[in-house]
Amino acid sequence: MPAEPDGGHHRARPDAPDVRAGLLVMMAAAVERAVRPVLEWDPPAVDEQALAVVVVVRRSGRGEGPVMKSTARRRTRPSPGVPPPASRRAGVWAGRAVGLYFTGAAVLNAVHTVRVAHRTMAWFRDSAWLPPYRPVLGALERIAPAVVLGTAAFEAVVGYHLLRGRRVAGALRWAQAWALGLCPALPWPYWVPNAVSAAVFEAVRRDVTRHRPA
C-alpha cells in the first residue's frame, strides 16, 4: 500500500476496494443471521408453507452497496369469513343429523324404554340369533334399567360430540360399532336398518375425514 508522510512518520492508507470488500463480508454475515430464523420458522397455523428467501449482493460500476431481495410465498388456511366448500358443509350437516338421531334415541331410552327395561331386554334375549348374545342378555336382564340408562348415556355422548362437531370421526366410529353390535340381538328384518345405518355412518365419516382441515 502507498504511504504518506505524517510528521516524519509514515502511515498506511487502506485502499477503497479493500474497505468495500470488508463491508460486503460483514453485511452478508448480518443478512445470513437475520434470514436464518425465517428459514427455520414453522408456525402451527400454516397448513402448507413454501418459503424462499434469495439474497443477492450486487455491485455496480458506481460502487453501490449490497442489495437484498426476498420473495416469499405462503398458502394458509382459508379466512374465517370465507364459507367452506359445499361438499364440506354437506358432511358437517350429515354428521349433525346423526348426532340428532343419537340424541333423540338417548332421550327416548331415558324417558320411555327404562320403564319397560325388563321386557325390552327379554325381547332382545329371545330374538338373539348369535349364540354368545343370548346368555349375556339373559344375565343382563336382572339389571335391565341400569343397562338402558347406560345405553342412553352412551348415545347422549355420541350425539353431543356430533352436534358440536368435536371428535366427529371417532364419534361416528362408535355410532357404527353400536349399530352393528345390535344386529345379532335383532330378528329379521329388524336388523336391516341397523346394518344400513352403519354403512351410512361410515360414508359420513369418510366424507368428514376427507374434507377435514389439515
MIGULO-155348 format. One line per 2 residues: number of its first residue (from 1); their letters; for each residue x, y, z of N, C-alpha, C, CB. Coordinates in steps of 0.1 Angstrom, whole numbers, always signed. Atoms other than C-alpha are relative to their C-alpha. Glycine has a CB too. Layout:
# residues N
NUM) A) X Y Z X Y Z X Y Z X Y Z ~ ...
# end
This chain:
# residues 214
1) MP) +8 -12 +0 +0 +0 +0 +9 +12 +0 -10 +0 +12 ~ -8 -12 +0 +12 +35 -6 +0 +7 +14 -5 +10 -11
3) AE) -1 -7 -13 +23 +56 +24 +2 +14 -2 +12 -7 +8 ~ -2 -15 +1 +23 +93 +31 +7 +5 +13 -13 +7 -3
5) PD) -7 -5 -12 +45 +113 +55 -10 +7 +9 +11 +10 -4 ~ +8 -7 -10 +29 +125 +87 +8 +3 +12 -12 -9 +4
7) GG) -8 -5 -11 +51 +145 +109 +13 -9 +2 -7 -1 +13 ~ -12 +8 -1 +82 +125 +100 -3 -15 +1 +8 +4 +11
9) HH) +3 +14 +0 +64 +92 +103 -9 -4 -12 -8 -4 +13 ~ +8 +5 +11 +48 +70 +76 -12 -8 +5 +9 -9 -9
11) RA) +12 +7 -4 +11 +58 +80 -6 -6 -12 -10 +10 +7 ~ +6 +7 +11 -5 +32 +58 -14 +5 -2 +0 -16 +3
13) RP) +13 -4 +4 -36 +42 +39 -7 -11 -7 +0 +13 -9 ~ +7 +12 +6 -61 +14 +31 -6 +5 -13 -10 -6 +9
15) DA) +7 -2 +13 -74 +12 -4 -15 -1 +1 +5 -10 -11 ~ +14 +0 -1 -111 +19 -10 -6 -14 -4 -6 +10 -9
17) PD) +6 +13 +3 -118 -15 -27 +1 -10 +11 +7 -6 -12 ~ -1 +9 -12 -105 -34 +4 -10 +4 +10 +14 +1 +6
19) VR) +10 -4 -10 -128 -14 +26 -14 -5 -4 +0 +15 +2 ~ +13 +4 +4 -158 -21 +5 -2 -15 +0 -3 +4 -15
21) AG) +1 +14 -1 -150 -58 +3 -2 -5 +15 +13 -6 -5 ~ +2 +3 -14 -148 -59 +41 -14 +2 +5 +10 +7 +9
23) LL) +14 -3 -3 -181 -42 +44 -10 -10 -6 -4 +14 -5 ~ +9 +10 +6 -197 -66 +20 +0 -13 +8 +5 -3 -14
25) VM) -1 +12 -7 -185 -96 +40 -8 +2 +13 +15 -3 +4 ~ +7 -2 -13 -198 -81 +73 -15 +1 -2 +5 +13 +6
27) MA) +14 -1 +3 -232 -72 +57 -6 -14 -4 -2 +10 -10 ~ +5 +14 +4 -235 -107 +41 -2 -9 +13 +9 -6 -10
29) AA) +1 +8 -13 -229 -123 +76 -12 +5 +8 +12 +1 +8 ~ +11 -5 -7 -255 -100 +91 -13 -4 -6 +0 +15 +1
31) VE) +12 +4 +8 -281 -108 +64 -2 -15 +3 +2 +3 -15 ~ +1 +14 -2 -274 -145 +69 -6 -3 +14 +13 -8 -2
33) RA) +6 +1 -14 -281 -142 +107 -14 +4 +1 +9 +8 +10 ~ +14 -5 +0 -313 -123 +100 -9 -9 -7 -1 +14 -6
35) VR) +9 +8 +8 -326 -147 +74 -2 -14 +6 +5 -1 -14 ~ +1 +13 -5 -319 -179 +93 -12 -3 +9 +13 -3 +9
37) PV) +13 +3 -7 -348 -176 +118 -12 -1 -9 -2 +11 +11 ~ +11 +1 +9 -371 -170 +89 -1 -14 -7 +0 +11 -11
39) LE) +0 +13 +6 -360 -202 +72 -4 -11 +9 +14 -2 -6 ~ +3 +11 -10 -363 -222 +104 -14 +2 +7 +10 +0 +10
41) WD) +13 -3 -7 -397 -207 +114 -11 -9 -6 -4 +15 -2 ~ +10 +9 +5 -426 -232 +111 -13 +3 +9 +4 -15 +1
43) PP) +12 -3 -8 -458 -216 +125 -11 -11 +0 -6 +14 -4 ~ +10 +11 +1 -485 -241 +135 -13 +4 -7 -4 -4 +14
45) AV) +13 -4 +6 -513 -220 +120 +0 -2 -15 -3 +14 +3 ~ -1 +1 +14 -500 -225 +85 +0 -15 -4 +14 +6 -5
47) DE) +2 +14 +5 -511 -257 +67 +12 -4 -8 -13 -2 -8 ~ -11 +3 +9 -486 -257 +39 +8 +13 -3 -5 -6 -14
49) QA) -7 -12 +1 -458 -232 +36 +12 -2 -9 +5 +6 +13 ~ -12 +1 +8 -433 -227 +8 +7 +14 +1 -4 -3 -15
51) LA) -7 -13 -3 -408 -200 +19 +14 -1 -7 +1 +2 +15 ~ -13 -1 +7 -379 -190 -4 +5 +14 +2 -2 -3 -15
53) VV) -7 -13 -2 -355 -162 +5 +13 +0 -8 +3 +2 +15 ~ -11 -1 +9 -330 -151 -21 +7 +13 +4 -4 +0 -15
55) VV) -8 -12 -3 -302 -128 -11 +10 +2 -11 +8 -2 +13 ~ -8 -4 +11 -285 -110 -39 +9 +11 +3 -9 +3 -13
57) VR) -9 -11 -2 -254 -89 -35 +5 +5 -13 +12 -5 +9 ~ -3 -6 +13 -249 -66 -64 +9 +12 +2 -12 +3 -7
59) RS) -9 -12 +0 -221 -41 -70 +0 +5 -15 +14 -4 +5 ~ +0 -6 +13 -224 -18 -100 +13 +7 -2 -12 +9 -2
61) GR) -12 -7 +3 -197 +2 -116 +1 +13 +9 +1 +4 -14 ~ +0 -13 -8 -207 +32 -94 +3 -4 +15 -12 +7 -1
63) GE) -3 +4 -14 -199 +12 -62 -12 +0 +9 +10 +10 +5 ~ +12 +1 -8 -234 +7 -50 +2 -11 +11 -13 -3 -8
65) GP) -1 +9 -10 -238 -12 -18 -8 -13 -2 -4 +6 +13 ~ +7 +13 +2 -253 -47 -13 -15 +3 +0 +4 -10 +11
67) VM) +15 -1 +1 -290 -51 -22 -5 -14 +4 -4 +5 -14 ~ +6 +12 -4 -311 -78 -6 -14 -1 -6 +0 -2 +15
69) KS) +13 +2 +5 -342 -91 -24 -5 -13 +6 +0 -1 -16 ~ +6 +12 -6 -365 -116 -7 -14 -2 -6 -1 +1 +15
71) TA) +14 +3 +5 -396 -133 -21 -5 -12 +9 +1 -5 -15 ~ +6 +10 -8 -420 -154 -1 -13 -3 -5 -1 +5 +15
73) RR) +13 +5 +4 -450 -175 -10 -5 -8 +12 +1 -8 -13 ~ +6 +7 -11 -473 -188 +16 -14 -4 -3 +1 +8 +13
75) RT) +14 +5 +1 -505 -209 +15 -5 -3 +14 -1 -12 -9 ~ +6 +2 -14 -526 -206 +47 -14 -5 -1 +1 +13 +7
77) RP) +13 +5 -1 -559 -218 +58 -10 +11 -5 -4 -4 +14 ~ +9 -10 +4 -590 -200 +44 -4 +9 +11 -12 -6 -6
79) SP) +4 -10 -10 -601 -169 +61 -13 -4 +7 -2 +14 -6 ~ +12 +4 -7 -628 -174 +88 -13 +5 -7 +0 +4 +14
81) GV) +11 -6 +7 -651 -152 +67 -4 -7 -13 +2 +14 -3 ~ +2 +7 +13 -648 -175 +36 -8 -12 +3 +13 -3 -7
83) PP) +8 +12 -3 -676 -201 +36 +7 -13 -5 -14 +1 -6 ~ -6 +13 +5 -664 -238 +33 -6 -5 -12 +0 -10 +11
85) PA) +6 +6 +13 -670 -258 +1 -13 -7 +4 +10 -9 -6 ~ +13 +6 -2 -704 -272 -4 +1 -14 +5 -9 +1 -13
87) SR) -1 +14 -4 -692 -308 -1 +4 -1 +15 +11 -6 -8 ~ -3 +0 -14 -677 -300 +33 -12 +4 +9 +12 +10 +3
89) RA) +12 -4 -7 -709 -283 +45 -9 -12 +1 -6 +12 -6 ~ +9 +12 +0 -728 -314 +34 +4 -10 +11 -1 -6 -14
91) GV) -5 +9 -10 -706 -336 +55 -2 +4 +14 +15 -2 -2 ~ +2 -6 -13 -709 -313 +85 -15 -2 +4 +4 +15 +1
93) WA) +14 +2 -3 -747 -314 +83 -4 -14 +1 -9 +7 -11 ~ +3 +14 -1 -748 -351 +78 +5 -5 +14 +8 -8 -11
95) GR) -5 +4 -14 -727 -356 +110 -10 +6 +11 +14 +5 +2 ~ +9 -5 -10 -751 -333 +129 -13 -7 -1 -3 +15 -3
97) AV) +13 +8 +1 -781 -353 +116 +2 -13 +8 -3 -3 -15 ~ -3 +13 -8 -765 -385 +130 +0 +4 +15 +13 -6 -4
99) GL) +0 -4 -14 -759 -366 +162 -14 +3 +6 +9 +13 +2 ~ +14 -2 -4 -795 -355 +164 -8 -13 +2 -8 +9 -10
101) YF) +6 +13 -1 -806 -391 +158 +4 -7 +13 +4 -9 -12 ~ -4 +7 -12 -785 -404 +187 -5 +8 +12 +16 -1 +0
103) TG) +5 -8 -12 -796 -375 +210 -15 -4 +2 +2 +15 -3 ~ +14 +4 -2 -832 -384 +203 -2 -14 +5 -7 +1 -13
105) AA) +0 +14 -6 -825 -421 +210 +3 +0 +14 +9 -9 -8 ~ -4 +0 -14 -809 -412 +243 -12 +5 +8 +12 +10 +2
107) VL) +11 -5 -7 -839 -391 +253 -11 -11 +1 -6 +13 -6 ~ +10 +10 +0 -863 -419 +243 +3 -11 +10 -2 -6 -14
109) NA) -4 +11 -9 -844 -446 +262 -1 +5 +15 +14 -5 -3 ~ +0 -5 -14 -841 -424 +293 -14 +3 +5 +9 +13 +1
111) VH) +13 -4 -5 -877 -414 +294 -10 -12 -1 -6 +12 -9 ~ +10 +11 +2 -896 -444 +280 +5 -14 +2 -6 +1 -14
113) TV) -5 +14 +0 -875 -475 +275 +4 -5 +14 +12 -2 -10 ~ -4 +4 -14 -862 -475 +311 -12 -5 +8 +6 +12 +7
115) RV) +12 +5 -8 -898 -481 +323 -4 -14 -4 -12 +9 -3 ~ +3 +14 +5 -901 -513 +302 +13 -7 -2 -9 +0 -12
117) AH) -14 +5 +3 -864 -522 +305 +0 -16 +1 +9 +5 +10 ~ -1 +14 -2 -870 -558 +317 -7 -7 -12 -7 -5 +13
119) RT) +7 +6 +12 -895 -566 +288 +9 +2 -12 -14 +6 -2 ~ -9 -3 +12 -871 -550 +263 +12 -9 +0 +4 +15 +0
121) MA) -12 +9 -1 -841 -570 +275 -4 -14 -3 +6 +1 +13 ~ +5 +13 +3 -862 -602 +274 -2 -2 -14 -12 -3 +9
123) WF) +2 +1 +14 -872 -595 +239 +13 -1 -8 -8 +12 -5 ~ -13 +1 +6 -836 -589 +229 +6 -14 +2 +10 +10 +5
125) RD) -6 +13 -3 -826 -622 +246 -7 -11 -9 -2 -3 +15 ~ +7 +10 +8 -853 -642 +228 +2 +1 -15 -15 +0 +3
127) SA) -2 -2 +15 -846 -626 +194 +15 -2 -4 -4 +14 -3 ~ -14 +1 +4 -808 -631 +195 +2 -12 -8 +9 +0 +13
129) WL) -3 +11 +8 -795 -653 +168 +15 -4 -1 -5 +2 -15 ~ -14 +3 -2 -758 -652 +176 +2 -6 +13 +9 +13 -2
131) PP) -1 +7 -13 -750 -678 +203 +5 +8 +12 +8 -12 -2 ~ -4 -7 -13 -730 -656 +227 -9 +10 +5 +14 +6 -3
133) YR) +8 -11 -4 -756 -630 +228 -11 -4 +10 -7 +7 -12 ~ +11 +4 -9 -784 -650 +244 +3 -1 +14 -6 -13 -6
135) PV) -3 +1 -15 -767 -659 +277 +4 +13 +6 +11 -11 +2 ~ -4 -13 -5 -752 -625 +280 -12 +9 +3 +10 +7 -9
137) LG) +12 -8 -2 -785 -607 +275 -9 -6 +11 -8 +1 -13 ~ +7 +6 -11 -801 -632 +299 +5 +5 +13 +0 -15 -1
139) AL) -6 -5 -13 -776 -622 +326 -3 +14 +2 +15 -3 +0 ~ +2 -15 -2 -781 -585 +320 -15 +3 +2 +4 +7 -13
141) ER) +14 -3 -2 -819 -588 +323 -3 +4 +14 -9 -12 -4 ~ +3 -3 -14 -817 -586 +361 +4 +15 +3 +9 -8 +9
143) IA) -3 -14 -2 -801 -551 +358 -4 +8 -13 +15 +2 +3 ~ +4 -7 +13 -820 -540 +327 -1 +15 +1 -13 -6 -4
145) PA) +1 -14 +0 -828 -505 +339 +13 +7 +0 -7 +5 +13 ~ -14 -6 +1 -791 -498 +345 +6 -1 -14 +9 -6 +11
147) VV) -5 +2 +14 -783 -512 +311 -6 +11 -9 -2 -14 -5 ~ +6 -10 +9 -808 -489 +294 +5 +14 +3 -16 -1 +3
149) LG) -6 -14 -3 -796 -458 +313 +14 +1 -5 -1 +2 +15 ~ -14 +0 +5 -760 -467 +304 -1 +2 -15 +7 -12 +3
151) TA) +2 -2 +14 -772 -470 +268 -3 +14 -4 -10 -10 -6 ~ +4 -14 +2 -789 -436 +270 +12 +9 +2 -11 +4 +9
153) AF) -12 -8 -2 -757 -421 +284 +10 +0 -12 +7 -3 +13 ~ -9 +2 +12 -736 -436 +256 -5 +8 -12 +2 -14 -3
155) EA) +6 -7 +11 -760 -423 +230 +1 +15 +1 -14 -5 -3 ~ -1 -15 -3 -760 -388 +246 +14 +5 -3 -5 +3 +14
157) VV) -14 -5 +2 -722 -386 +245 +3 +0 -15 +10 -9 +7 ~ -2 +0 +15 -721 -396 +208 -7 +11 -7 -4 -14 -6
159) GY) +7 -11 +6 -748 -372 +199 +6 +14 +4 -14 -1 +5 ~ -5 -12 -4 -732 -344 +219 +13 +4 -9 +4 +0 +14
161) HL) -12 -3 +8 -699 -347 +200 -3 +2 -14 +10 -12 +1 ~ +3 -3 +14 -715 -349 +166 -7 +13 -2 -9 -12 -5
163) LR) +7 -13 +2 -738 -319 +172 +10 +11 +2 -11 +1 +11 ~ -10 -10 -2 -708 -299 +185 +11 +0 -10 +5 -1 +14
165) GR) -11 +1 +10 -685 -310 +157 +13 -3 +6 +1 +12 -8 ~ -13 +3 -7 -659 -324 +181 +2 -15 +0 -1 +5 +15
167) RV) -4 +14 +1 -641 -357 +176 -11 -7 -9 +1 -7 +14 ~ +11 +5 +9 -666 -364 +147 +4 -14 -5 -2 +10 -11
169) AG) -4 +13 +6 -646 -392 +131 -1 -11 +11 +14 +0 -5 ~ +1 +10 -10 -643 -411 +164 -14 -3 +5 +8 +5 +12
171) AL) +13 +2 -4 -679 -405 +174 -8 -8 -11 -7 +14 +2 ~ +7 +8 +11 -691 -419 +140 +5 -14 +1 +3 +6 -14
173) RW) -5 +13 -2 -669 -449 +146 -8 -7 +11 +15 -1 +3 ~ +7 +6 -11 -686 -455 +179 -15 -3 -4 +0 +9 +13
175) AQ) +14 +2 +5 -721 -450 +163 -1 -12 -9 -4 +13 -7 ~ +0 +11 +9 -712 -475 +136 +2 -13 +8 +12 +1 -10
177) AW) -1 +12 -8 -700 -501 +161 -12 -3 +8 +12 +2 +10 ~ +12 +2 -8 -731 -496 +182 -11 -6 -9 -5 +13 +6
179) AL) +10 +5 +9 -754 -501 +152 +2 -15 -4 -1 +9 -13 ~ -3 +14 +4 -736 -533 +141 +0 -9 +12 +14 +0 -6
181) GL) +1 +9 -11 -734 -546 +176 -14 -4 +4 +7 +7 +12 ~ +13 +4 -3 -771 -546 +180 -6 -10 -10 -9 +13 +0
183) CP) +6 +9 +10 -777 -566 +148 -2 -14 +4 +9 +0 -12 ~ +2 +14 -4 -772 -601 +163 -11 -1 +11 +12 -5 +6
185) AL) +11 +1 -10 -798 -592 +190 -14 +3 -6 +3 +9 +12 ~ +13 -3 +6 -825 -583 +165 -4 -10 -11 +1 +14 -7
187) PW) +5 +10 +10 -846 -607 +144 -2 +7 -14 -13 -6 +4 ~ +3 -5 +13 -852 -604 +107 -14 +6 -1 +2 -11 -11
189) PY) -9 -9 +7 -859 -578 +93 +4 +12 +8 -7 +4 -13 ~ -3 -12 -8 -853 -555 +122 +15 +4 +0 -5 -2 +14
191) WV) -14 -4 +0 -815 -557 +120 +4 +6 -13 +8 -13 +2 ~ -4 -6 +13 -815 -545 +83 +2 +15 +2 -11 -3 -10
193) PN) -3 -14 -2 -820 -508 +93 +13 +3 +7 -11 +7 +7 ~ -13 -2 -7 -791 -511 +117 +12 -2 -9 +1 -9 +12
195) AV) -11 +2 +9 -768 -525 +90 +1 +11 -10 -2 -14 -7 ~ -1 -11 +9 -778 -498 +66 +5 +13 +7 -15 +3 -6
197) SA) -4 -11 -8 -773 -472 +93 +15 +0 +2 -7 +1 +14 ~ -14 +1 -2 -738 -485 +99 +8 +4 -13 +4 -14 +4
199) AV) -6 -4 +13 -730 -481 +62 -1 +15 -2 -6 -8 -12 ~ +2 -14 +1 -744 -446 +62 +10 +7 +9 -14 +4 +3
201) FE) -9 -6 -10 -723 -437 +93 +14 +0 -6 +0 -7 +13 ~ -13 +1 +6 -692 -450 +75 +2 +10 -11 +3 -14 -4
203) AV) -1 -10 +11 -699 -429 +44 +1 +14 +5 -13 -1 -9 ~ -1 -13 -5 -704 -398 +65 +14 +2 +6 -11 +3 +11
205) RR) -13 -1 -7 -672 -405 +85 +11 +2 -11 +4 -13 +8 ~ -10 -2 +10 -652 -408 +53 +0 +14 -7 -1 -11 -11
207) DV) +1 -13 +5 -666 -376 +39 +5 +11 +9 -15 +3 -3 ~ -5 -10 -10 -659 -357 +71 +16 -1 +0 -6 -3 +14
209) TR) -15 +1 -1 -623 -371 +72 +6 +6 -12 +4 -15 +2 ~ -6 -5 +12 -617 -362 +36 +0 +15 -1 -7 -6 -12
211) HR) +1 -15 +1 -628 -326 +40 +5 +7 +13 -14 +4 -3 ~ -4 -6 -13 -613 -321 +75 +13 +8 -3 +3 -11 +10
213) PA) -11 -9 +2 -588 -292 +76 +13 -7 +6 -1 +13 +7 ~ -13 +7 -5 -551 -304 +80 +5 +7 +12 +10 +0 -11
# end
